[in-house]
Amino acid sequence: MMDKKFTGRKKKFAEDFYKSGAWKACSKSYRDAHPLCEQCLKEGRYTKATVVDHIQPHRGDSELFWNPDNWQALCKPCHDKKTGEFDS
């Protein structure tokens, strides 16, 4: 059984970091360097990336959250599909 209090702390961590100026700057910089959706490129489409996705869900782990080797640039539809299928 999942500890609701622990899960709540992870959610709060994620909300705080996604709203932080540091994440916004890192995300913009990453998208500037990776302007196209990586999933669309694999499928032969050229779509602007609008989201920096965590390849492996960080689940509140700050090391995974801030590790750029764990990031990929995606468009919102690809991000939403990946998050719904794999990160749940």
ABEGO torsion letter per residue (X at the ends): XBBAAAAAAAAAAAAAAAABAAAAAAAAAAAAABABBAAAAAAGBBBBBABBBBABBAGGBAAAAABAAABBBBBAAAAAAAAAAAAX
